[in-house]
Amino acid sequence: TFDKLALRAPLGKGTVLLRGPVKAREAERYFGKAPGVPGSRTKQRVRSKGRKFEMARGKRKSRG
């Protein structure tokens, strides 16, 4: 943690701060090529998950 790091190296010499993946947020899944375009891995923005709400519409050839 930061407090332990501050005690061990007050000036930060010999330390490297690591960051997690920037594109790992859930919202990033909806960006990019439009869903339904060949080669697209983008998630669809759907109002709700369920039987009546665009289940696989535009993702598969067999669904409209």
C-alpha positions, 0 to 999 in steps of 0.5 A: 500500500502507499503508506508502507511504500512511503515508510520504506522509500520516502523519496520513491527511489528504486520504486515502480508504480504499476497501473492496471489495464486502461481498457478493462472497464465494462463501458469499453465493450460497447465502443468500436465497430457497430454490432452486427458488422462482420468482424465486430466484437462490440456489445449491443446496447439493449434496454433490458435482458430478456426474451423480448429484447433483441436476443442475438439480433444482428449477432447471428445470421439465423436471427433476423 
